Amino acid sequence: MANGLRLSSTRFVRRLASSAIGCTLLLFTLSGPGMTPALAYTLKPDAPSRYQVRPGDTLWGVAARFLEDPWSWRELLQRNPGVAGPEQLYPGDVLVLDPGAGEPALRIERGRGETVRLSPQVRRAPVREALPSLPLERVRVFLKAYRIVDPALLDAAPRVVAGQGGRLLSGAGDRLYAQGRLPPVGTRLGIYRAGDDYRDPADDAPLGRELQRLGEARVVQRQPDVSELEVLDAGREIRAGDALLTLDDGGITTEFLPRAPASPITATLLAVPGGVRFIGRDDVVAIDRGRADGLESGHVLQVMRQGERVRAADGDGWIRLPAHEAGAVMVFRVFDHLAYALVMRASEALAVGDRLTTPQALGATMARAEAP
């Protein structure tokens, strides 16, 4: 991967400022015509001068050691126009924070302590060695076993009607019988069970149907009325009524670069697969925005909790307190109108119905850029 990290001073102007706290550093970038709106980033007051990447770290966790807003990591790494792609970190890398002459920068020390300036180059290393952006064990099942489809696709899908010998439940190695229009003999299909039916909270319009993948089967015989399939693998028992659909493994990535969306997005936390009521860190949530709304894997959204209703100071009526930031989620799988996201931080219990927004730093900068 590309190793660029020092920011280009020819395209961006930076200034260093002290906060009221004393040692917090604000990094500003100024944008010109046709450029992406600039953002303000805050280095943490206790940001380390050196940090060695360890096995088990995540990109989010490393970024959170240096920045108040970990989703700013991409901007910090990619301001150099020569950097071809997202930076990847590896266990053993040492990140060195160098304030410089008013231009805070990071550099990486690799190997036997030599300094590696992040200039355009390719680092060849097995993917398994690179730090993941988030704890993959928390989202792996949703990358492999869950998908969102148009309800019409599910309605038209072939269905399991019985197992071999009239069995109610089937598993790997068993034969299944199904009705519906099946593809040619030898085709492999996914076996799915319908879950939540997601709808837009505003107008109740259908957004998609959640499916859980139970296993995989191969078409053995096609008949006009009932066809036969062989179960190749099964994570759960298969029963009558389960649907058979084309396998959907394309477009799934396990590399997520934390970043804010390029434009304002407002969403709603729709549900937690599994029915959990109160939501905390490392929980997976479904949100009501997707590919059609400009959402991408790696995008980070802030969770905003609605303020409480309290009695007015004069005792006459009630007022609502301002909304406040209560956490952040990172999107890891995107469909047309829905997405799955992982809760990366939560200062309090989150709940279905909470509002999600573009991180405030980006929103505030856009508002300033659009002001006359």
C-alpha positions in Angstrom: 0.0 0.0 0.0 1.0 3.6 -0.5 3.0 5.1 2.4 2.3 8.9 2.1 1.8 10.8 5.4 3.4 14.2 5.4 0.9 16.8 4.2 1.5 18.7 1.0 2.1 22.4 1.8 1.8 23.5 -1.8 -2.0 22.7 -1.9 -3.0 23.2 1.7 -2.3 25.9 4.3 -2.1 24.9 7.9 -1.8 26.7 11.1 -1.3 25.5 14.6 -3.5 26.8 17.4 -3.7 26.1 21.1 -7.1 25.3 22.6 -8.3 26.5 26.0 -7.1 23.1 27.3 -3.6 24.0 26.5 -2.0 21.3 24.4 -4.7 20.3 22.0 -3.6 21.1 18.4 -6.1 22.1 15.7 -5.1 21.3 12.1 -6.9 23.4 9.5 -6.9 22.9 5.8 -8.1 25.6 3.4 -9.9 24.6 0.2 -10.1 26.4 -3.1 -12.6 26.4 -6.0 -13.7 23.0 -7.0 -12.0 21.3 -4.0 -13.6 19.3 -1.3 -14.6 21.5 1.7 -11.9 21.6 4.3 -12.2 20.1 7.7 -10.8 21.0 11.1 -9.1 18.2 13.0 -8.1 18.1 16.7 -5.1 16.2 17.9 -5.8 14.7 21.4 -4.1 16.5 24.3 -2.5 13.2 25.3 -1.5 12.1 21.8 1.7 10.1 22.0 4.9 11.3 20.4 5.6 7.7 19.5 3.3 4.6 19.2 4.3 1.1 18.1 1.5 -0.8 16.4 0.7 -4.0 18.1 -1.1 -7.2 17.0 -4.7 -6.9 17.8 -4.8 -3.1 17.1 -7.4 -1.7 14.7 -6.9 1.3 12.5 -9.8 3.0 14.4 -8.1 2.3 17.7 -4.7 3.7 16.5 -6.4 6.8 15.0 -8.2 7.4 18.3 -4.9 7.6 20.1 -3.9 10.6 18.0 -7.2 12.3 17.0 -10.3 13.4 18.8 -12.3 12.3 15.7 -10.8 9.0 14.4 -12.7 9.3 11.1 -10.3 12.2 10.3 -7.5 9.6 9.8 -8.0 9.4 6.1 -7.7 13.1 5.5 -4.5 13.1 7.6 -3.0 10.3 5.5 -4.2 11.3 2.1 -3.5 15.0 1.8 -0.4 14.2 -0.2 -1.7 14.0 -3.8 0.9 11.4 -4.7 -0.6 8.8 -2.4 -2.4 6.3 -4.5 -4.5 4.5 -1.9 -5.4 4.2 1.7 -2.5 3.7 4.1 -2.3 0.4 5.9 -0.5 -0.2 9.1 1.3 -3.3 10.2 2.3 -4.7 13.7 5.7 -3.4 14.5 5.3 -0.1 12.7 6.2 2.9 14.9 4.2 6.1 14.3 6.1 9.3 15.3 4.2 12.5 15.8 6.3 15.4 14.6 4.9 18.9 15.3 7.5 20.4 12.9 7.5 24.2 12.1 3.8 24.7 12.4 3.0 21.7 10.2 2.1 18.6 12.4 3.0 15.4 10.6 3.3 11.7 11.2 6.1 9.5 10.0 6.5 5.8 10.1 9.6 3.9 11.3 9.7 0.4 9.9 12.2 -2.5 10.0 15.2 -1.8 12.1 14.3 1.7 13.1 14.8 3.4 9.7 12.5 6.3 9.0 10.1 5.7 6.1 8.7 8.9 4.5 5.3 8.1 3.2 5.9 8.8 -0.5 4.3 7.0 -3.5 5.3 3.4 -3.3 3.8 0.0 -3.0 4.3 -2.1 0.2 3.9 -5.8 -0.5 2.6 -7.8 2.5 0.0 -10.5 3.1 -3.4 -9.0 3.7 -3.6 -10.9 6.9 -0.8 -8.8 8.4 -2.5 -5.5 7.8 -4.4 -3.9 10.7 -8.2 -4.1 10.2 -10.1 -0.9 10.5 -12.6 -2.4 13.0 -12.9 -5.7 15.0 -13.7 -8.1 12.1 -14.9 -10.8 14.4 -17.9 -8.6 15.3 -19.1 -8.1 11.7 -17.9 -11.3 9.9 -21.3 -13.0 10.2 -23.0 -10.0 8.7 -20.6 -9.9 5.8 -21.1 -13.6 5.0 -24.6 -14.6 6.3 -26.8 -11.5 6.0 -28.2 -9.6 3.0 -30.9 -7.2 2.1 -33.1 -7.7 -0.9 -36.1 -6.2 -2.6 -39.2 -8.0 -1.2 -40.4 -8.7 -4.8 -37.3 -10.8 -5.3 -38.0 -12.9 -2.3 -41.7 -13.3 -3.3 -40.6 -14.8 -6.6 -37.9 -17.1 -5.2 -38.2 -20.9 -5.3 -39.0 -22.4 -1.9 -38.0 -25.6 0.0 -41.1 -27.8 0.4 -39.6 -30.8 2.2 -36.5 -32.8 3.0 -35.5 -36.3 2.0 -37.9 -38.9 3.5 -40.3 -36.2 4.5 -37.9 -34.7 7.1 -38.9 -31.3 8.6 -35.3 -30.3 9.1 -32.3 -30.8 6.8 -28.5 -30.3 7.0 -25.3 -30.8 5.0 -25.4 -33.9 2.8 -29.2 -34.2 2.8 -31.4 -33.8 -0.2 -34.1 -31.1 -0.5 -37.2 -30.7 -2.6 -38.2 -27.3 -3.9 -40.9 -25.7 -5.9 -40.3 -22.7 -8.2 -38.2 -21.8 -11.2 -34.7 -23.2 -10.6 -31.5 -22.6 -12.7 -29.8 -25.4 -14.6 -28.6 -28.6 -13.0 -25.2 -28.1 -11.2 -26.0 -24.5 -10.2 -25.1 -23.6 -6.6 -27.7 -21.6 -4.7 -27.8 -19.9 -1.3 -30.5 -21.1 1.2 -32.0 -18.1 3.0 -34.6 -17.4 5.7 -36.5 -14.1 5.8 -36.0 -11.8 8.7 -37.0 -8.2 9.4 -39.0 -6.2 6.8 -37.5 -2.7 7.0 -39.5 0.3 6.2 -38.8 4.1 6.1 -39.8 5.6 9.4 -41.0 8.8 7.7 -43.5 7.3 5.2 -43.5 3.5 5.8 -42.2 2.9 2.3 -40.4 -0.5 1.9 -36.6 -0.3 2.1 -35.8 -4.0 1.9 -36.1 -7.5 3.5 -33.4 -8.9 5.6 -32.3 -12.5 4.8 -30.1 -14.8 6.8 -28.0 -17.3 4.8 -28.5 -20.8 6.2 -26.3 -22.7 3.8 -25.6 -23.7 0.2 -27.2 -26.2 -2.1 -26.6 -27.6 -5.7 -29.4 -28.3 -8.2 -29.5 -32.1 -8.9 -32.7 -32.5 -10.9 -35.1 -30.1 -12.4 -38.7 -31.1 -12.8 -41.8 -29.1 -13.7 -43.4 -29.5 -10.3 -40.8 -30.4 -7.7 -37.0 -30.2 -8.2 -34.2 -31.9 -6.2 -31.2 -30.3 -4.6 -28.2 -31.5 -2.5 -27.2 -29.5 0.6 -23.5 -28.8 0.4 -23.2 -27.0 3.7 -25.5 -25.6 6.4 -24.9 -23.4 9.4 -28.4 -23.9 10.6 -31.2 -26.5 10.0 -33.1 -25.9 6.8 -36.9 -26.2 6.8 -39.9 -25.9 4.5 -40.5 -22.3 3.4 -36.8 -21.3 3.2 -35.9 -19.5 0.0 -33.4 -20.4 -2.7 -31.5 -17.4 -4.3 -28.4 -16.7 -6.3 -25.4 -16.5 -3.9 -24.4 -13.0 -3.1 -20.7 -12.8 -2.3 -19.7 -10.1 -4.7 -18.7 -6.6 -3.7 -18.1 -7.6 0.0 -14.9 -6.0 1.4 -13.2 -6.5 4.7 -11.0 -3.3 4.3 -12.7 -0.2 5.7 -11.0 3.1 5.9 -12.7 5.3 8.5 -13.8 8.6 7.0 -16.7 11.1 7.0 -19.1 11.1 4.1 -18.3 13.6 1.4 -21.7 15.3 1.7 -24.3 15.6 4.5 -26.3 12.5 5.3 -29.0 12.1 7.9 -30.2 8.6 8.8 -32.2 6.7 11.5 -31.1 3.7 13.5 -33.7 1.2 12.5 -32.9 -2.0 14.3 -30.4 -4.3 15.9 -30.4 -7.7 14.3 -31.3 -10.1 17.1 -33.7 -7.8 18.8 -31.5 -6.1 21.3 -33.3 -3.0 22.8 -30.4 -1.0 24.2 -27.3 -0.7 22.0 -23.7 -0.2 23.0 -20.2 -0.4 21.6 -19.5 -3.3 19.2 -23.2 -3.9 18.5 -24.3 -4.1 14.8 -27.1 -1.9 13.8 -29.2 -1.4 10.6 -29.7 2.1 9.3 -32.1 3.5 6.8 -29.7 4.9 4.2 -27.6 3.1 1.6 -25.9 3.2 -1.7 -28.6 5.4 -3.3 -28.0 8.0 -0.6 -24.2 8.2 -1.2 -23.3 5.9 1.7 -20.2 3.8 1.4 -18.3 1.2 3.5 -16.1 2.9 5.9 -18.3 6.0 6.3 -18.6 7.2 9.9 -21.8 8.8 11.3 -22.4 10.4 14.6 -25.3 9.3 16.8 -27.4 12.2 18.0 -29.7 11.7 21.0 -32.8 13.8 21.2 -32.7 16.2 24.2 -35.1 15.6 27.1 -38.3 17.6 27.7 -38.0 19.7 30.8 -40.2 22.4 32.4 -39.5 25.9 31.3 -37.8 28.3 33.7 -41.0 30.3 34.3 -42.9 27.0 35.0 -45.2 27.7 32.1 -45.0 24.8 29.7 -42.2 22.5 28.6 -39.1 22.9 26.4 -36.8 20.3 24.8 -33.1 20.4 25.5 -30.7 20.4 22.5 -29.7 17.1 20.9 -26.3 15.9 21.9 -23.7 13.5 20.4 -23.9 10.1 22.0 -21.7 7.9 19.9 -20.4 7.0 16.4 -21.0 4.1 14.0 -18.9 2.9 11.0 -20.7 1.5 8.0 -19.3 -1.9 6.9 -21.9 -3.2 4.4 -24.1 -1.2 2.1 -27.2 -2.1 0.1 -29.4 0.1 -2.1 -31.5 1.7 0.7 -30.1 0.2 3.9 -26.7 -0.4 5.5 -25.2 -2.3 8.4 -22.9 -0.4 10.8 -20.9 -1.2 13.8 -21.1 1.0 16.9 -17.5 2.2 17.4 -18.1 4.3 20.5 -21.1 5.1 22.8 -21.1 7.5 25.7 -24.5 6.2 26.7 -26.9 3.5 25.7 -28.2 4.0 22.2 -31.7 3.1 21.0 -33.7 2.3 17.9 -34.9 5.6 16.5 -31.8 7.6 17.3 -30.7 10.0 14.6 -27.4 9.6 12.7 -25.7 12.5 11.0 -22.5 13.4 9.2 -19.8 14.2 11.7 -20.3 17.7 13.1 -16.8 18.9 12.0 -17.7 18.3 8.3 -21.3 19.7 8.7 -20.0 22.9 10.3 -17.4 23.4 7.6 -19.9 22.8 4.8 -22.3 25.3 6.4 -19.5 27.9 6.5 -18.5 27.2 2.9 -22.1 27.7 1.7 -22.6 30.9 3.7 -22.7 34.1 1.5 
